[in-house]
Amino acid sequence: MREATQTQRVIDLLAQKGMLRPIDLDAMGIPRVVLTRMSTAGQLEKIGRGLYRLPSPGSENESLVAIATKVPQAVFCLLTALQFHELTTQLPRQIWIAMPRGSHTPKIDYPPVKMVQFAGEAYSAGIEEVERDQVKLRVYCAAKTVADCFKHRNKIGLDVALEALKDARAKKKASADELWRYAKICRVANVMRPYLEAIE
């Protein structure tokens, strides 16, 4: 296959997927060295170890897209999910992800990742799939995120959880029933009850 054709196929695939890993080329029979050549020529941008995209002005979801591409089973949670749902004034320094219990922390150079492990329904319930820059992001819904914040209040602070709860109700991002359902799944119903009653 001629080099120009390979380059064009990589560009077409990137236009479709948003980001590429060297392994994506194996299925197409294109040597991985093409990525290195294209990035040296400025046709591609290397944004992390083994992660390439077309050069573009950075999108605000760039960090999330990079992680979703590398770790498809990651679910954005806690402060990152709060920011995604516009339920916090906090600007997290790390990207918070949830993984099934027993998972290893993904090796990601950038952006910095903070992983929490959830088991059973606490991991699987409330996942929404949202597309950004042609990549599927998995993020917990607003109600599940609020319940998670109460569950992990020692890590992120009770004040953050309370702010999220008030905002979720004020902005109508989560109903009392939804909040109650996820409070039970996350086993924080007793912790959340007085706060839920106070704002109803």
Summary of the structure (lengths in Angstrom):
residues: 200
radius of gyration: 19.7
end to end distance: 65.4
largest distance: 67.9
contacts: 611
relative contact order: 0.12
helix: 48%
strand: 17%
